[in-house]
Amino acid sequence: MSKFSCDSYNFISIIDKIVSSGRISHAYIIQVKNYDEDFLLVKTFVKEILCKDKKTFNDISSCSSCNICSLIDSDNYPDLFIIEPDGKEIKKSQLLGLQKEFQNKSLLENKRVYILKEADKLNETAANTILKFLEEPSNDIIAILVTTNRYRMMETILSRCQVLSIDSKDSEVIYDNEIADLINFMCDGDSLFINYNDIINNILSDKVIAVARLKIIEELFVQYLTDKSLNSFDKYFLKLSDDIIVKYTLIIEEYLKKLEYNVNYKLWLDAFFASLLVVRNNV
Ligand SMILES: [Zn+2]
């Protein structure tokens, strides 16, 4: 019945969490494997954001029954703007048209969304125009930049967007405030266990999210151990010795493996954090 692959399933779970937590960011970069197939998932994300009939999003077959979702499906929703490269690049003139649209008040009293398809093809002046948009976010406007390679995006744009990925090789990256909170929690000895319930309820609320987030942290630890100059989380990592970071990395790896078996998630979490604490206390 489902047309989504496993990676897609993870992606849907992640966007479900984002939307149901109400923490929708004003700008996203979504890395896709392929523009045609994965664009359906990008649209699912848009539907989740705009749909008023949320109860139908309980499983991965998203709502397509309400008026808003039907209009999005048929590319007729008036407050969804999709921009694609005009020839080889996305030009500034295309974005000025968009800007003009946004000067008019929306009649729908809902968020407005623009999608830049092949966003890595923004030419330089267009990229600077987008950057201005992103620097002065408006409450009701959400930007979604879709690319097959986020590393081709300007650093300044990348740093202003939350990154999501539909590419499994990419370990379903979500590079967000929650990641920073989790890293802070793991690296700061004083806060370890004080905010425990908060962390597990909000940041590691289920298995899929935990795997995605811990894989990212593992990757960041390894990156930090290899080249400290590259890491933007070093203010947290510096609280730990390299020795502890190596041990933390091994613990994450070990526990991610355990999660592949049918373990009780809550007990798994407790054991995971207890292991981190043992490492901390044995120094
Ligand atoms: Zn709907």
Residues whose N, C-alpha, C, O or C-beta is under 5 A from the ligand:
A	BS01	ZN	C51 K52 D53 C63 C66 C69
